[in-house]
């Protein structure tokens, strides 16, 4: 429940995080100390973001994702364009009632699953350990500076 008669607005909701919102709180001692903690935390994460290890993790991520997305979107657009511009080609029978369009449509599902598997494998083998180490480093830096991790 809220009191809106005065400048000092308080919320009885236990899920309301007064420090996160920054709206309607008075400048009491608890609120005055909060920006300093946030600045320390921001400094920690900016320091981690600028580190060579973080840049390597981002680079590994981009080296996989950008070509994978470009390849998959090219394959998807080629399927849609071929289906709309060359219906005779897509209707060509392959085996019985199965035609080329059906196989290409099922190939879309297959490539989605294969791309998901490849992404998970790449993340597990090339990024997860380094990202976990970065997370621990960030938490240690935050603890060392008195910020909340």
N, C-alpha and C positions, 0 to 999 in steps of 0.2 A: 504494500500500500504506500502511496506517496503523500507527502505534505507539500502542497504547492503554494502555501501562503508566504513563505519566506524565501530568502536566497539560498539557505542551507537545505537542499533537497536530499533526502535519504530514501533508500529503497529497502524494503523488508525482504525482498526476493533473495534467497541464498545463492542463486545462480548469477546474480548481478555482480560484475567485477568492476568496482569503482575505479580502480587504478587503470584498467584497460580502456574505459570509455572516455574519461577526462571531461565529461559533461555534467554540470550541475553540482560539483563538489566544491566545498569551501576550501580555502587554502590553509588547512590545518597542518600539524607537524607531519602526519603520515603522508599526506599528499605532496608536501614540499620535498620530501626525500625521494619520492618515486622517480622523478625525471633523471636524477643522478644515476640510479640503478639502471634505468633504461639506456642511458648514454653509454655506460660501461658495457652492457650487453651488446649494444649495437657495435661498439668498437671491437669487441671480441669477434663478432660474426663478420665484420668488414675485414678484420685481419685474416681470418680463416679464408674468406673469399679471395683475398689477394695472394694467398699462399700458392706455391708451385704445386703442391699436392692437390689442392682444389681445382686448379686450372687443368691438371692432368686428368682428373676424373671427368670434368666437363668436356674436355677434348675427346676422351674415349667415348663418352655418351654421344657427342655430336658426330664422331666418325662412324658410328653405327646407325644412328637414327636418321640422319639426313639422306644418305643413299637408300636406306630401306624405305623411307616414306616416299622418296621420289620414284623408286622402282614400283612400289605398290600402287601409287596414284596413276602412274603411266599405264600400268596393266589394267587398272580399273577403268580409266578413261578410254583406253583402247577397246575394252569389252563393250562399254556403253555405246561408243561411236560405231563400232562394227555392228552391233545389234540394231542400231537405228538406221544406218546408211546401207548396210548390206544384208538385208533379211534373207536373201536367197542363200548366201554363204552360211549363215547361222542355221538355216533350215536343212542343210545338207545332212543326210542320214549317215551315221557312223556304224551303228549296229542295231538293227531292228528299229524300234521306235525312238532310240536315243540319237539325237542329232548333235551337231557341232556346238550349237548355242547352249544346250543342256550341259555338255562337257565343260564349256568355258564358264558357265555359271557355277557349276560344282567346283571348278578350279579356283574361283574366287574364294569360296569357303576354305578350300584346302590351303591356299596361300595365306589366308588370314591366320589359320592355325599354325602353319609353319613359321610365319613371321613372329607370332607370339612366342612360340617355342624358342626361336633363335634369339629374340630379345631377352627372354628370361635367362637363357644360357649365357649370353654375352654379359648380362648384368652380374650373374653369379660368379663367372670366371674372371672378369676384368674390372668390375667397379665396386662390388659390394664390400669387399675387404677394405679397400682404400677409403670408401665412404664411411665405413664404420670407424676406422681410425681417425678420420677427420671429425666425426661426431664426438669421439672421446676426447680428442684434443680441444675441441671447442668447449666441452663441458669442463675440462680441467682449467682452461684459461678463464672461463666465467667464474669458477669457484675461487681461483686465485685472485681475481679482481673484486670479489665480494658480490658479484651479480648472481641472479637466480638462473639456474640452468634448466 
